[in-house]
Structure formats: structure tokens, C-alpha cells
């Protein structure tokens, strides 16, 4: 079994590559464009016997077709992933997240791939005041990032209908853990708290997210890859909901810094108030989270603050 993992030099992708290599016998071919968000060193220390890295873009039809010809399955993590950047300029999001996914889907059809896992996000559903989203709820993306991810979900599922491509889609909640880019909430809070800088929190900090430790997400993605029903969507959420200000307080406590560092700043336009997922369908496959928020955060802080050579 040989897997093409796109975006494998990014945060979740690199954790997934490590997970698959340690928990299965699969070989992995990682394709990553090494954008500002990708870092080749996220894959440092991985033995080369079952892993190969190719620097390249998922929108490159020739390269993608050549690589897909040599694999059995595709797991597509590659994406522009930062909401704030999509508000400043949506074009790269359309290119990577929509056109890139379509390029991979075409190659998957051409080479008769036996599994295509499209990695999506809870953000495609939009916000929800109360209750939880199930996989059949309509999509109401409210920022350009989420809109491009929703488009990719529709494309992937349409290839299942029209080309009989064995697609599965995962929609996970907010991930945190080692190797996350410094622009994202938790790494940014850890970095600033540990150096005594203020922690900028959008609005009044009451926005709620469901936080999942990255390793729990990787285990869920791989379970869906192996056992998920073709043509289906699986939500991946821990059930652990926290407001942004609660997350900031937890980071300050873990780092040993004062709550006085919290600073409320102007809200992000179109900031979704709350996301929450019903993950019953995934749990029926036998998955449950192994990491509590506190355990995951302690590990994340420890990994981020230890000297690079010891990570
Ligand atoms: P990330 O930004 O850390 O990593 C993305 C990776 O994709 C980077 O290594 C980047 O170089 C690569 N990439 C971007 N465009 C590319 C292109 N055109 N061709 C090849 N490689 C390209 O993102 P992440 O947080 O690891 O997210 C991975 C996936 O999971 C994304 O699809 C994202 O939408 C989804 N997701 C993330 C979260 C989260 O909380 N981080 C939650 C739900 C879903």
C-alpha cells in the first residue's frame, strides 16, 4: 500500500505522515509546495525506507498525474489554511483549495485510485448558536477560506457520484499540537505568553471552538481512510468546547504567566461565534479521543518551548 499525502510538511499533514508510518505498514509519498506554512523540517527524523518527499504543487497537472500513477490512495491535506489571510486575499485559497483539489481528483480518476480522502473542516457548516452540526446539514461557509473548503468538498463528492471515485471526506474541528504554524491561535499564545508579551484576543473572547489534539484527528482520519463508507462525510470532534479567552487562560496557566497579559482587540470580520460537531458517525467506527485538552496543551507547550534540537 502506497499513500500520496499532500500538504505533509504542514501541521496536521506532518503529524499524519508520522502516524501512518508508525501505526501501519503503508509507504508514504509526501507532496508539498513548501509555502510559508510548510516546513521540510517537520518531517525530520523520518526514516527514508518507507517515506519519500517531493516538493511540488497540487495544481501542477503533469507532476500530480506522474505521482498519482505510482500510489494506491490519496489523502489531501494541502491547502491554504489561515482564515485571516483569506480575508486579506482569497486568490491563493481558490487556487490551492479548489483548483488543487480538482487536479488531484482528475488524476485519481485517471489512475483508478482506490481511496481519496478529502480533508475538510467544521468551518464549512458556518456558525451554530446551539446544538451540533451533523454531516447532512447544509453548508454555510462565512469566510473565503471556509468557502473554498466547501467548494472542494462538493467537488470531491461530485467525483464520487459522476466518476464513481471512492471518496471520503473528513470535517474536523480546531486542531492543536506540535508543529503548528506560529500564526495560529495556540502557538501564538504560547510564544507570546512565554516571552511576556500581550495576548491579543479578538472581540470579547467569547467565540467557541471545539478543540482536538492533532494525534486524535490523525487517528480518526486514518480510521476513515481504512473503514469509512465510500461517498460519506465524517465529522471529527472531541466534544471539548472552549471560548477563546478560556484557551488563553489555560495557556497562561501552563506557561506560568499572568492573566493580565490578555488584551482584547478589534474582532475579525465575519467571525463565527461557535462551531460544534456531532461525531457520532465516527464514534460508531470505534474512535474516541485519547487526549484531554489539558494533556494535549501540556505536551504542546513542552514541545514548543524546548530547544529545537531536542524536539
Ligand atoms: P498548514 O497550513 O499547517 O499546512 C498546509 C500545508 O499544505 C503546508 O505544508 C503547505 O506548504 C501545503 N500546501 C499549501 N498549498 C499547497 C499546494 N498548492 N500544493 C502543495 N502543497 C501545498 O495547515 P494544517 O493546519 O495542517 O491543515 C491541513 C488541512 O487540514 C487543511 O486542508 C485544512 O483545511 C484542514 N483543517 C485544519 C484544521 C486546523 O485546525 N488546523 C481544522 C480542520 C481542517
Boltz pocket constraint, residues with backbone or C-beta under 6 A from the ligand:
constraints:
  - pocket:
      binder: B
      contacts: [[A, 6], [A, 7], [A, 8], [A, 9], [A, 10], [A, 11], [A, 12], [A, 13], [A, 31], [A, 32], [A, 33], [A, 34], [A, 35], [A, 36], [A, 37], [A, 38], [A, 39], [A, 56], [A, 57], [A, 58], [A, 59], [A, 76], [A, 77], [A, 78], [A, 79], [A, 80], [A, 81], [A, 82], [A, 95], [A, 96], [A, 100], [A, 119], [A, 120], [A, 121], [A, 122], [A, 149], [A, 171], [A, 172], [A, 173], [A, 174], [A, 175], [A, 176], [A, 179], [A, 180], [A, 181]]
      max_distance: 6.0
